[in-house]
Structures are given as C-alpha cells and as structure tokens.
Amino acid sequence: VLEVLRQSQKMEAMGQLTGGVAHDFNNLLTPIVGSLDLLQRKGLGGEREQRLIAGAVQSADRARTLVQRLLAFARRQPLQPIPIDVPELISGMGELVSSTIGPQIRVVVEVRDELPPALADPNQLEMAILNLAVNARDAMPDGGTLRITARRESIRSGHRSKLRTGHYICLSVADTGVGMDAATLARAVEPFFSTKGIGKGTGLGLSMVHGLASQLGGTITIQSQLGLGTTVELWLPQSSAIAGEETQLGDEP
Ligand code: ADP
C-alpha cells in the first residue's frame, strides 16, 4: 500500500510539474511567434533571411503543438481512445522522429503486414513515440539505428500476464544504444528516476508512456542489454469494436 501511495503522490507531482513547465513555455512562445510573424509580414531582409524566418516559424509552431499536448496531458484530460491504424501512424511519423532526434541516427519504420486497429488516443500515442525516440537518441550519442515496428500479439487465458486475455497491437521502438544495467532497468519506469543528470532528464518519459499504456488497458515492456541496445514495447489493446467478434477482449478467467 505504501508503495502504491508513494507512486500516486509522484504521479500527482509529475502532473503539476509538467503542467507548470508547459504553461511557462507557452507564455514564452507567444512573443517569439508574434515577433516572427511581424518580421515575416514586414518582409525584412533578403530571400535568405525570409527563408530563415519561415524555418523559425515552422519550429515555433511545432513547439506550440507539443506544449499544448503536454498541457492536455497534465490536465489529465480524459483520453479519447479511438481505433487507430498503428502501421499508418508510425509510417507517417518517420520524418518527425528524424527531425526530432537528428541526422546521426538512422530511423527505420518497418511494417510488413496490415494490422487490425488498436485502441488509443492518437495525439498521446505520437507523444509517447517521440518520448521513446528521444530516449533512444540519448542512448546513441555516436549515432545508431532506431527501428520502429508493429505486430499483433495475443494473450491467451491462463497465460501469466498483467494483461487481460485478448489481442494486442504491439508497437516496438528499438535502439542500438548503450543499454541499461539491471539496476537502471529495474527503476526505469519510476517517475523522476533519471540517470541523465540535473537539467538533462526529468525522469518522466517512461513513466508517462507507461501511464498512457495502462490507462488504455495495455502496458509497456522493456528489454535492454548493456552495450547492445534497448527495446521498449508498447502493448495496446486491439480495438474490438471494429475488429469483430474474433478479436473481442475476453475476461480474465
Ligand atoms: P529521462 O529520459 O528524463 O531520464 P525516462 O523516464 O524517459 O526519463 O527514462 C529513465 C531512465 O531510463 C533514463 O534516465 C535512462 O537511464 C533509462 N533509459 C530510458 N530509455 C533508455 C534507452 N532507450 N536506452 C538506455 N537507457 C534508457
């Protein structure tokens, strides 16, 4: 019970912290966007300057979207899960992931089969994937490969698992980075646990991703080997509403 209490207090603090930071950020962004807009409309400078300004406007817009998502998360807006074509979602994210984590990392999005839709909130799912990608980047300071894939998995009744019996879409984010030792792996999902040093890591990334997955009736699993890399898997329940009776989530036996 104490552990659960400690965890929920941490989650509460996490929400407040995230909300506070996102709010300040939003306020700071307003004059940036305003000034850029003015520069753009006055048509100052030459062609090159205008191109630079256009680039800055684009980044500021992206920052604003991210901050809004963060605010939505902190406000604990109820998730709005809808059936999502996960292969389509991750295929469409390749460029955003690449531009977020930089050119020294090769991003490979691989989806071989069509999959039934998963139940998730698309904005939050994108944010979760970006979080995992940023962790992967931090684990690959000298570059490497980030592989994002999805497949179908089933949990059968009687199977020892935290998950309910039924079908899942398993989204996998794998890096070829430094990996984690056993002690880090054991604590990685804990809110505020970070090995990245003051000002670099908040320790909230994996705990947010885990929170999202479990709110949806899924979970995350992490496999990691020192020196070889890390694979985080996000298990999302298959959307039974669309997928038909064959894919209904069964009750715990
Ligand atoms: P943060 O990234 O702010 O530190 P997270 O909750 O996302 O917070 O991660 C917690 C810790 O787990 C990280 O500090 C790091 O030690 C470890 N970790 C997470 N993802 C990876 C990864 N892909 N490779 C190696 N270590 C990782």
Residues whose N, C-alpha, C, O or C-beta is under 5 A from the ligand:
A	BS01	ADP	N135 A136 A139 G177 G179 M180 T184 A188 F193 S194 T195 K196 G201 T202 G203 L204 G205 L206 S207 T230
